[in-house]
Amino acid sequence: MLKSLRAAVTRIVTPLARALVRAGVSPDVVTVVGTLGAMAGALVLFPLGQLFAGVMVITFFVLFDVLDGTMARLAGRSGPWGAFLDSTLDRFADGAVFVGLAVYLVGRGDDPVGAAGALACLALGAIVPYARARAEGLGMHATVGIAERGDRLLIALVAAGIVGLGVPPIVLTVVLWALAAASLVTVVQRMVVVYRQARDRAEEA
């Protein structure tokens, strides 16, 4: 679903991407602006209890993640640096979302379980991409998992948005713990896949 959605968004932003490339705007600048905007929406609006507004701001700036990639392809500047920068700054944006939600839930004063769930998502969400990156650094692959970055972010933002519209906050707490559990399962899946590859290599040697 997310792949088809990304393809649709790419078609929508392509004219803007072309215009920015012609204007000499660097894809890296768009990447940084998108990250800072998403972080501001999460770290400013979420703690203030403005969940829906925060989700709208974050969603707007998340679209920059598609825009910068489209610009890089149009400009013929796709390469390892852009991929590295994009992936690294994604971690900042994702972390800000869950930190902002944790601060919001702590500020409510009656939902420490929800705040703990947000922190669990923060920690496990960092381990998921690390497991893949470490595997690839060792010449193996670990792309399996039930909780990819886009899925986690989308579900968390939808839950935060509907709570901001008046749904009981317990919904957000349940969703955060479900995402934490899915992230843990994903880490275990990737560990199993890498273990099997390492075992096969040892047997071949």
KADA-V497242 format. One line per field, one symbol per residue. phi: phi as a letter, one per 30 degrees, with the letter a starting at -180 (. if undefined). psi: psi as a letter, one per 40 degrees, with the letter a starting at -180 (. if undefined). burial: # if it has 9 or more other C-alpha atoms within 8 Angstrom, else .. Layout:
phi = ???
psi = ???
burial = ???
//
This chain:
phi = .ddddddddedddeeddddddddiddeddddddddddddddddcdeddicdddddddddedddddddddddddddicdaddddddddddeddddddedddddddddddibbddddddddddddddddeddeddddddcicbacdkcbdedddddddddddddddckdeeeddddddddddddddddddedddddedddddddddd
psi = ddddddddddddedddddddddeehhddddddddddddddddeddddeegddddddddddddddddddddddddefehadddddddddddddddddddddddddddddeefddddddddddddddddddddddddddeeaigeiiegiddddddddddddddddeeiheddddddddddddddddddddddddddddddddddd.
burial = .....#..##..##..##.##...#.##.##################..######.##################...#...##.##..##################....##.#########.#####..##..##...###..#.#...###.##########......#######.##.######.###.##..#........
//
